[in-house]
């Protein structure tokens, strides 16, 4: 009696294929998390830049920064920045992680601070950043890349 060989894969072949898929999936997920964190940080930086440039434009037009005690007041639909069309109405009032930006302005200066990802405070690459007239500071190189020239051109 002869045995017929069944067409299909052996258990070892299936295990090897699943291991390869698992390794590729793990690497892909790590890259996804890294790029997702960078995108959130970039979005937060862009929101702060937009409002800071609106404050700078207001300063150039009126000679003083408007008085605001918080970021929410700056982006509110009744804000002078919105009424003068210096920022759009739909600027988010919270950062991409759902926390409020720290911000204030008075006649001579303004200050913004974003804490970054609260679930990963030790992330040295993307951490916190601040913005004031004439400077941009952050805990990592990614926070200052590309924005230093724009920040240095602001009025004091």
N, C-alpha and C positions, 0 to 999 in steps of 0.2 A: 504494500500500500504506500503510495507516494503522497507526501504532504504538499498541498498547494501553498505557495507563498502568497500571503494577502498583500494587496497593494495598500500603502499607507506609510505613516511615519512611526519610527520606534519611539519609545518613551524618552530615550536619551536625546534624540533629535528634537523632540518637542521641548524638553527642558533647556537645551542650549538655545533654541530660538526664543523662548520666553526670557532667558537671562539677558540675551542681547537686547531685546525690546525693553526690558526693565532698566538696563544701563543707559540706553539712549533716552528713555523717558525721564530718568532722574536728571541727566545732564540738561535736557531741554527745560525741565521745570526750574532748575536753578537759574538758567539764563533768563527765563520768563520772569522770575522774581526780581532778578537784578535789573532788567530793563523796565519792569513795572515801577520799581522804586525810583529809578532815575527819571521816569516820566512824571511821577507825582512831584518829585523835587523840582523839575523844570517847570511844571505848571504853577507851583507855589512861587517860584522865583519870578515867573512871568507876570503873575498877578500883582506882586509887590512892585515890580518894575513899572508896570502900567500906571499904578496909582502914584508912585514916586515921580514919574515923569509928568503926570498931571499936576502934582503939587509944584514941580519946577516951572511948568508953563504958567500956573497961577502966579507964582512969584515973579516971573518975567513980566507978566501983564499988570500986576497990581503993586509990586514992590515988597510984598509980605506974603508969608504962607498963611493959609486960613487956620483958625483954631479948631482942632479936632482932638477929642480925648480918646478916641478909639478908631480902629480900622473900620468897624461897622458904620460909624458915623461918616467916614470918608466915602464909602460906597453906597450909602443910603440914597434912595431916589430923591430925597429933598436936599441932598448935599450940594454945595456950591460947585463942586467938581462935576457933578452930573448935570446940573442946571446950565453950566457954561459949556457943555459938551466936551469936556476934557477927558472923561471916561464914559464908557457905555453904561447903560442902566443895569445890565445883567452881570456885573463883576461879582464873583462869589465873595461872601463875607467870611467864609471859613476856609482854612487850608485844605488840601486834598485828603488829609487824615482826619478831618472833622473838628479840628481845634481852631480856636480864634487866633488870628494874628495879633501880636502885640504891636500897637502903633499909636503914635500921637504926633501932633504938630502944633506949633505956635507961631507967632509972627516971624521968628528968626531961624527956625530949624524944624526938622521932622525926624522921626525915628521909626523904623520897622524892624520887627524880629519875628522869625519863624523858627519854631523848635524842631521842625523836621518830624520824622517818624517816631511817635511815642512808644511804639512796641520795639524799637531798635535804637535806643539812645547812644549806643556805642558805635554806630556806623560812622566811622571816621571819614569815609569817602563822601557821603551826602549830608551829614548832620545839619546843624542849625546854620542860619545865616542872618545877617543884619544889613540894613541899608540906611545910610544917612546922607545928607548932601555932601557930595565930593568923595564918598568912599563906599565900598562894598566889602563886607567882611564875612568870612564863614569858617567853619571848622575843617573844610576839605577843599581841595583844588577845584572840584566840580562846582562849588558855590560861586567861585570868583571867575571862572572861565567865561570869556566873552563879554562880560558885563562891566569890567573895570573901566574901560574907556568911556562908556556911556555914563557911568556914575561919576567919573572925574569931571565931566563937563557940566555938572549941575551947579546951580547958583548957590551961594552961601548967604 
